[in-house]
Structure formats: structure tokens, C-alpha cells
Amino acid sequence: MISEKLVEVVEKSGLKKSFIADKLGITYQGYLNKEKGKSDFTAKEISVMRDLLHMTNKEVMEIFLS
């Protein structure tokens, strides 16, 4: 499930979800909806997340493209 793995990666990063939402150009609530799978991350948002969280290609595939 997208949210479990993503939450794990975010927690390991030490970044606050509000900071990530700001970097994505969305509201905190908008981020939570995406994290919970209620709406999809755009390709640009995935790219920003990858850079912010220093994600591997494998992690990106597992979280966003499975």
C-alpha cells in the first residue's frame, strides 16, 4: 500500500509533512490525501518527492508505480 511505505520513508527523512507539502506546492491536507491514496501524486510531485527524500529508483517504483 502506498501510504505505509511512503510514511516510512518520510519518517526516516526527518522532514515534516507540512514542509513536504509546501515543496510540492500543495496544502498539508492535500498531501495527506495523496499519502492516504485518496488522490494521486503527479509526475512532477513524484520527482520532487524523490529528490527531497533521497529515494532510490526502487523505492519510487514500489511506492508510486506499483
ZINORQUI-V538878 format. One record per residue. N is the residue number from 1. RES is the residue in one small letter. NEAR is the number of other C-alpha atoms within 12 Angstrom. Layout:
n=N res=RES near=NEAR
n=N res=RES near=NEAR
This chain:
n=1 res=m near=15
n=2 res=i near=26
n=3 res=s near=24
n=4 res=e near=16
n=5 res=k near=23
n=6 res=l near=31
n=7 res=v near=24
n=8 res=e near=19
n=9 res=v near=27
n=10 res=v near=28
n=11 res=e near=16
n=12 res=k near=15
n=13 res=s near=20
n=14 res=g near=16
n=15 res=l near=20
n=16 res=k near=20
n=17 res=k near=29
n=18 res=s near=19
n=19 res=f near=20
n=20 res=i near=31
n=21 res=a near=27
n=22 res=d near=20
n=23 res=k near=24
n=24 res=l near=26
n=25 res=g near=19
n=26 res=i near=20
n=27 res=t near=17
n=28 res=y near=19
n=29 res=q near=18
n=30 res=g near=23
n=31 res=y near=33
n=32 res=l near=24
n=33 res=n near=19
n=34 res=k near=28
n=35 res=e near=31
n=36 res=k near=20
n=37 res=g near=20
n=38 res=k near=14
n=39 res=s near=16
n=40 res=d near=21
n=41 res=f near=31
n=42 res=t near=17
n=43 res=a near=14
n=44 res=k near=14
n=45 res=e near=26
n=46 res=i near=31
n=47 res=s near=21
n=48 res=v near=21
n=49 res=m near=35
n=50 res=r near=28
n=51 res=d near=19
n=52 res=l near=25
n=53 res=l near=29
n=54 res=h near=20
n=55 res=m near=25
n=56 res=t near=18
n=57 res=n near=17
n=58 res=k near=14
n=59 res=e near=23
n=60 res=v near=26
n=61 res=m near=17
n=62 res=e near=18
n=63 res=i near=30
n=64 res=f near=30
n=65 res=l near=16
n=66 res=s near=11
